[in-house]
Each structure stands twice: as structure tokens, then as C-alpha cells.
């Protein structure tokens, strides 16, 4: 039997629809404000090493000429350090801003905040098209304040900008599918092209795109379908061809120049079951919060049926396959960032479903307040560890800047974190190193000695321990004795120890 909505139901839905823009606006303002907290924090937080790499590329653009196609890192010793990276539009824009403002951390971070804010209305509209207005309001709330997204949304990294362009592109592609607007077609193609250029892992949105295309074509006549094919080919060319050109160029850069590094290349690897369990546990708890994970699971089961209702289901399938295929890369939490809009959309659908079963307004309001306060509390609790400062690398770098010449070459026992080079404004190598790539801890003192002497012959002038590698002093006594004989301590603190190496003829 089909139920008929009464006047009260119609009035309530109309009121909710009218209030939606105001509610979403307040949510968006609060979300942006949350990301402005510590916006000028140095790169000493949980993802310092990734941000320091991007920041180093930006500063090298500024100092070495704005050669857009040749991004440079700091840990290739006395080599130029050209590497294959994502399309470096973010560090390039930061470098242009540095010309007028000087080098500041907030310039790098604010780009993610701005693009996150741009994506918000389109995420709301996308969910509204598929699950309805009530679900879209709740989804926007969850999307804005999920811990992983809060932290990533103020980090100098390409992940949030890429996701933001993906969301914009998905919404306009849906508009084009539904209404055939040429403007929506080109905005979608350009936004998705930028998403792929900035972070190629966004390629997984091809799956929900194909779903939308197939769902649309299933309702068209054969003639109409044939007329769509040339436009779809044009769309694919606009979306994919720039990325193909850029990443081919980036690969050539990595092949040609030391350290022959192509960002993300090592992440494609199937891992053990325990590794995937760890990824799942972190994602469902600290990244999303247990409450959002539970709500998303409910929404997965009760999401309303409509023409495009399986859109987020297929995006979820693509994400699961992505996590499996790039198991090693997914040890970094930011790889799971696309799960945030997916989980938020399903959680929004769950809230709308539960709300539709509650007839008493006072009950609905009470439960809403309880849900908002519970999620906000959990999100605040879970996001705090991301901000934890570990400043010894920055402090060591600042000291190196004081006590070494600008052309000094630093060997850093830094666990592969380039923060020390960024704040020291010096070039050098991680230690241990293999072709400039961080090669882990030494097997024994003999290996450490051999590695250091090889770098000394290449011009290394200083060696630095930081607090996180002080344990080497006990574990590799022969190496420490060798270092003591062939170097002198020029600065020692509880956070770091800097040695000046005795130079040898090259």
C-alpha cells in the first residue's frame, strides 16, 4: 500500500528544505574555522615529513627559478634533486605567494582550506540529488568534522585539493547526465582533470562515473545513446589526457635525474592480512570515529532507492579495491581520505531514515542534539593525536642553519623525515641511504660506517642524530666510535647532536 503524506508531513519537509541552506552555511563556517586553528603551525605535526617535502619543492621553485616541470627536493645531496611528482600546482602557487609575503607555513596550508571550502556546497548538492535534503545536511556535517578530514584539510598536501576537485567534478557530471548542460559537461571534465593531475589516486572516481553513465544510458534510446558516445570520448580526453602527459613527463624526470624517485611508486603492493586489519582498525576508529563508522554501516543497508542510489556503493567498492591493491601505500592514513565523503553520505542516509520513523519533534530534536554532541566529542578526541608536535627535527634544522655554511651537505639519521633539511635550508641525505632514498636502520655498525664513508666521499660535511635515533648510540657502538674519531661534536642538546665531519679528498 502506498502511503500518502499528510499536510503536517508536507509542511515539515518544506520547512526542512527551506532551512537547509542556512544550516549548511553554519556548518561550513564552523568547518572552515576549525581548519584555521594552528594554521601557521610549523611542519612538526603528525604528517610533517610529507608536508616538508611539498614545502621544500615550493621553496626550491622560489630560490632556483620557477621551473614548473622540474620540482626539487632537498635530500639528494649535492645533486639537483629533480623528482617525479604529482602536478606541482600547489607548491608552485605557494612559491608565487612567497615572492610577496615571504615563506610562511600558512600559505601552504591555506590552499587546502580554500579548496575544501569550495567543495562543500557541491558535496551537499551531490548527496541531496541522490539521498535527499535531510541526508545531505547530515552528510555535510559528518564530512566537515570527520577527524581525518579536519586534519588533512589544513595540511600542505595534495590530497584534500584533489578530493575537492573530484567532488565538484562528480556533481557537475551528474548534472550533465540529468540535464545535458554543456557548461556542466566542461566544468566536470576540467575539475576531474585537475583532481587526477593533483593526485592520481583520485582515478578511483572513474568507477562511480561509469556507474552514472550506465545508469543514464539504461533509460535512453539507442539513438540517444549513440549521440552520447562522442561527448563521452571528449570527456575522457579532457579528464585523462593532461594527466597522461604530465605523469609521463614526471616518470621521465625520475628516470633521468638522481635520486630517480617517482612519488607514490612504491605504494602498489599487496600486504598481509594483519596489515589490512590495522588499516581497517585505524580507519574505523581514529580516522572516521566509531560513531560515524556505525552510522555509515546502517546507511549502507537502509539508503533510499532511486535512479542513482548505488553511486556511493560503487565508490565504496572502488575504495576497497584501491586499499587492497595499494596495501603498502595505505599505511599512510591520507590514502583513505576518499572514504570520508562516502561514509558521510551513508551516515546522512541513516540519519534521514531514522528521522523519517520519528513522528514527535521533541524526540527528533533530542536525538539530533545527542548525535551532534557525541560525534563532535569523539571527533575532537580522535583528531588531537594528529596535531601532536615533534619538534626535534625542526629544532635541529634551525640549529644547522646557524652553525653550518649554506653549501654544507648534511647526513641526517632522521628516520627518513625531510623536516630537518627543510628548516635547516640545507641539502643532504637521509641515513641510511640507497640512491638517496631512506634505507632504514643499519643491520650493524659495519654497514653504517660504510654508508657514512661513501657519503663523506661525495662531500658530506656534517652528521646529525635526533632524539628518535639516540638509541643508535647504544646499539651501534663501533659506528659511534668511528664517528667520534673522525668527527667533532659542535652542538649537543637533549633533542639532537650535530657532528662536523673531517673532510676527505673526493
Secondary structure, 3 states (H helix, E strand, C coil): CCCCCCHHHHHHHHHHHHHHHHHHHHHHHHHHHHHCCCCCCCCCCCCHHHHHHHHHHHHHHHHHCCCCCCCECCCCCCCCCECECCCCHHHHHHHHHHHHHCCCHHHHHHHHHHHHHHHHHHHHHHHHHHHCHHHHHHHHHHHHHCHHHHHHCCCCCHHHHHHHHHHHHHHHHHHHHHHCCHHHHHHHHHHHHHHHHHCHHHHHHHHHHHHHHHHHHCCCCHHHHHHHHHHHHHHHHHHHHHHHHHHHHHHHHHHHCCCCCECCHHHCECCCHHHHHHHHHHHHHHHCCHHHHHHHHHHHHHCCCCCCCCHHHHHHHHHHHHHHHECCHHHCHHHHCCHHHHHHHHHHHHHHHHHHCCCCHHHHHHHHHHHHHHHHHHHHHHHHHHHCCCCHHHHHHHHHHHHCCCCCEEEEECCCCCHHHHHHCCEEEECCEECCEECCCCCCHHHHHHHHHHHHHCCCCEEEEEHHHCCHHHHCHHHHHHHHHHEEEEEECCCEEEEEECCCCC
